[in-house]
Amino acid sequence: MGQYDKYWKLLSLENFDTISFEDVTKCAKVLAQLVPQAYRAGKMVSDLGEVWACTILQMKRMPRGHTGYDAIDEKGIVDEKRLKYQIKTRSPQTGDKVNEAGTVGQFTNLGFDAALLVLLDSSLQPYELCVVERQVLEGQLRPGRNDITIAKFLALGTSLPR
């Protein structure tokens, strides 16, 4: 596993100032080769989505264990207000794209300003980044579940350039 250590370490980084888009692309390709599509879930996909979002949008990723939000737009690239973002990521278990009938996952803490959804294709490359303000999202979460379908999130949100 030694030759892949740098890619696994990339998933835990907080500072992306020295990481290039090409580094993240290579990391995603290696992970796509190593992890069978049906087993891609949980922390690996979540971390990869945060890495993609923070790299593409030049945001600061919060340290592990931080609650409420995953990243801050310190440079005001996404929004000049420098918002706090909760990042949700989905990748397909089969096929090339994510099934939009699925959910973005549960929101257990609403201590963020906006939610960002990162959709990855079967090669773990982002094909959609979408943002929804928390106030808009709160009114749409399913009672008792605190989640929302991917399709509804996309309909409520604004697509961002990749």
C-alpha atoms as one frame of an Amber mdcrd trajectory, in Angstrom:
protein
   0.000   0.000   0.000   3.062   2.268   0.359   2.819   3.692  -3.159  -0.743
   4.859  -2.459  -0.079   6.411   0.970   0.023   9.963  -0.371  -3.457   9.560
  -1.863  -4.954   8.233   1.370  -3.289  11.127   3.241  -4.789  13.621   0.791
  -8.246  12.683   2.093  -7.354  13.949   5.575  -5.769  17.273   4.614  -7.233
  20.559   5.831  -5.016  22.998   3.947  -5.237  22.799   0.150  -2.936  25.681
  -0.743  -0.225  23.303  -2.003  -2.546  20.743  -3.616  -3.293  21.018  -7.305
  -6.407  20.024  -9.176  -4.242  17.395 -10.900  -3.264  15.901  -7.504  -6.910
  15.462  -6.560  -7.761  14.058 -10.001  -4.977  11.497  -9.690  -6.085  10.593
  -6.155  -9.666  10.018  -7.320  -8.486   7.842 -10.222  -6.365   5.702  -7.898
  -9.263   5.299  -5.455 -11.614   4.414  -8.307  -9.207   1.637  -9.337  -8.655
   0.342  -5.796 -12.188   0.398  -4.395 -14.930  -1.522  -6.240 -17.882   0.704
  -7.134 -20.387  -1.201  -4.978 -18.220  -0.611  -1.869 -17.731   3.145  -2.233
 -19.632   4.738   0.584 -19.262   6.432   3.898 -16.154   8.256   5.002 -14.065
   7.716   1.858 -16.665   9.271  -0.454 -17.461  11.993   2.089 -13.796  12.931
   2.478 -13.185  12.862  -1.267 -16.169  15.167  -1.845 -14.832  17.626   0.726
 -11.397  17.523  -0.920 -12.934  18.137  -4.356 -15.121  21.005  -3.080 -12.302
  22.683  -1.151  -9.886  22.339  -4.064 -12.283  23.526  -6.781 -13.824  26.345
  -4.739 -10.651  27.255  -2.805 -12.327  26.823   0.573 -10.758  26.035   3.938
 -11.636  22.553   5.197 -12.417  22.249   8.887 -10.439  19.783  11.034 -11.725
  16.275  11.752 -14.273  16.188  14.542 -15.524  19.720  13.840 -19.314  19.864
  14.001 -21.797  22.081  12.225 -19.989  22.664   8.952 -17.196  21.176   6.838
 -15.626  24.196   5.120 -15.436  27.986   5.045 -15.293  30.146   1.939 -12.611
  32.432   3.427 -11.800  34.024   0.080 -15.430  34.769  -0.781 -15.204  32.813
  -4.040 -18.616  31.123  -3.785 -20.244  33.927  -1.815 -18.760  37.256  -0.754
 -20.217  36.736   2.762 -17.630  33.964   3.384 -20.186  31.360   4.292 -19.845
  28.160   6.322 -20.674  25.078   4.230 -21.956  21.628   5.122 -20.721  19.359
   2.314 -22.630  16.261   1.253 -21.235  13.881  -1.355 -22.770  11.048  -3.315
 -21.280   8.596  -5.821 -23.118   5.941  -7.821 -23.209   2.353  -6.552 -24.006
   1.227 -10.090 -23.897   3.015 -13.432 -22.029   6.205 -14.244 -24.163   8.825
 -12.447 -25.863   9.097  -9.046 -29.523   8.074  -8.839 -31.281  11.372  -8.049
 -34.129   9.554  -6.269 -31.723   8.857  -3.404 -31.096  11.260  -0.547 -28.191
  13.589   0.121 -28.004  12.154   3.648 -29.215  13.325   7.020 -28.522  16.808
   8.366 -27.842  16.276  12.077 -26.634  19.804  12.793 -27.844  22.952  11.071
 -24.933  25.150  12.206 -24.021  26.122   8.636 -25.007  28.893   6.237 -25.383
  26.774   3.108 -25.215  23.134   2.064 -23.074  22.033  -0.848 -23.762  18.803
  -2.729 -20.931  17.154  -4.665 -21.999  14.453  -7.127 -19.237  12.118  -8.288
 -19.369   9.854 -11.328 -18.255   6.210 -11.363 -14.629   7.377 -11.769 -14.977
   9.540  -8.627 -14.741  12.745 -10.673 -17.194  15.583  -9.818 -19.879  16.249
 -12.390 -22.142  18.478 -10.291 -21.613  20.993  -7.480 -24.813  22.526  -6.162
 -25.402  24.912  -3.249 -28.591  25.611  -1.236 -28.958  28.222   1.520 -29.742
  26.689   4.944 -32.972  28.667   5.334 -34.289  27.283   2.041 -33.128  23.780
   2.898 -34.626  23.780   6.421 -38.143  24.229   5.059 -37.709  21.255   2.712
 -36.203  18.623   5.032 -38.418  15.609   5.655 -39.751  15.620   9.237 -38.241
  12.963  11.476 -35.563  12.148   8.904 -33.934  15.549   8.342 -32.974  14.612
   4.806 -33.907  15.579   1.260 -33.751  13.802  -2.087 -30.941  14.627  -4.468
 -33.464  15.697  -7.135 -35.151  18.147  -4.772 -31.801  19.535  -3.578 -30.752
  20.139  -7.192 -34.090  21.819  -7.968 -33.732  24.175  -4.976 -30.071  24.926
  -5.481 -27.679  26.758  -7.718 -25.122  24.850  -9.792 -21.540  26.014  -9.373
 -18.793  25.864 -11.988 -16.413  22.901 -11.702
